[in-house]
Amino acid sequence: MTPRRDPGRGVPAPVRPGDRLLVDTPVTAVPGLTWTIVEMVEHHRDPGDLPWNRGPGFPFRVGYRIGDPVPGVGVSRGVLWLAADGADPSGAVRAVDRPGGAAGSERHGARRPLG
């Protein structure tokens, strides 16, 4: 598998725009597990001054949106901080899905369950 790299810094990124993250409550306002869609990924060598950062162990700022909101929940967006392996400090990210590839390829299916 070829690592995805942050173009500005050459650092391997755990996800990329278009990937889906299976995220649990409390990160989203949706009760239970829900799929979110990654919209942006930024690497910050020292995220100390950025809002809601979780320290240098979680340098990837990932913007997401809820792609299929449940009834009563409008489209929402949020930010997660991830480690290089895709884990988040609260353990809310449960899996990463890379749509668009053939079965068995690095771009297909639940690439890596987390948690």
Beta strands, then each sheet from edge to edge (+ up, - down):
strand 1: 4-5
strand 2: 12-13
strand 3: 20-23
strand 4: 34-43
strand 5: 60-66
strand 6: 77-82
strand 7: 93-97
strand 8: 110-113
sheet 1: 1+ 2-
sheet 2: 6+ 5- 4+ 3- 7+ 8-
end
